[in-house]
Amino acid sequence: MTIVKLACGALVAGLWAAGAAAAPSDDAAKCDEGIAMIRAEQAKSPPADVAAKLKTALRVAEREKGEAEYDECLDAIQDARKALGSAR
């Protein structure tokens, strides 16, 4: 019985690791795309309130990308999109 539990645990851990290995590269690419989008929007000289939110979102996104915290990078990009939506 113990051997079966260990085998099941190893299988679950292996499947989790395989899924986790693929996800960060996708999130890293989305993070890079989002950072480029924020920079492009900043270049359009948005209103001051939106520009401030974009500046903050870019700073956070770049920091989180550097820490490989891609989920938090994507959260910052979502904040930038919300700020842009309020300006339109």
N, C-alpha and C positions, 0 to 999 in steps of 0.2 A: 504494500500500500504506500509506503514512504517513497519507494522508487518511482511509482506512478506520479505522486505529487511533485517530486523533484523534476521529473521529465516534463510534466505539464507546465511547471514554473519556468523551466528553461525555454520551452516552446513559446510561451507568452512573452518572455523577455526578448527572445530573438525576433519575434514578430513586431514587438514594440520598437526595438532598435532599428529594424529595417524601415519601418514607417517614419521614425524620427529622423533617419538619415536623409530621406528624400525631401522632407518638408522644409528644412532650413534653407536649402538652395533655392527653392521656389520663393520662399519668403524673402530671402536676400535679394533676389532679382526684383521682386515687387517693391522692396524697400528702395533699391537703386532707382527704379522707375518713378517712384513717388517723390524722392528727393529731387530728381530732374524736373518733375512737374512743378514742384514748389518753386524752384529757381526760375523756371520759365514764367510762372505767374508773377513772381517778384519783378521780373524784367519789364512787365507790362505797366508798372507804376500804379498799383491799385490804391484805393483810398487809404488814408492813414490808419484807420482802425483795422482794416483787413491786412495791411502791410505789417502791422505789429503782430498780428496773430500768425501770419506766414513766417515772420522772422523767428518767433518762438517755436513754431512747429518744425521749422528747418533745423534749428539748434538741437531740439530734442531728438528728431529723427536721425541726425548725423551722430549724436552721442550714442543713441541706442544701437545704431548700426555698428559703431566701433566696439561696442560691448557684446555684439552678436545677440542682442535682445530684439530679434526681428518682429516679434509680436508687438512690442512697445513702439518700435519704429513705425509699424503699420498703424498703430493707434494715433501717433502724431500726424501721420499723413491724412488720416481720416479727419482729424481736427482741422487741418488745412483745407480740406475739401468742404467742410462745414462752413468755414470762414468765407470761402469763395462763393458758396451757395447763398450766403446772406448778402453778398455784394451784388448779386445779379437780379 
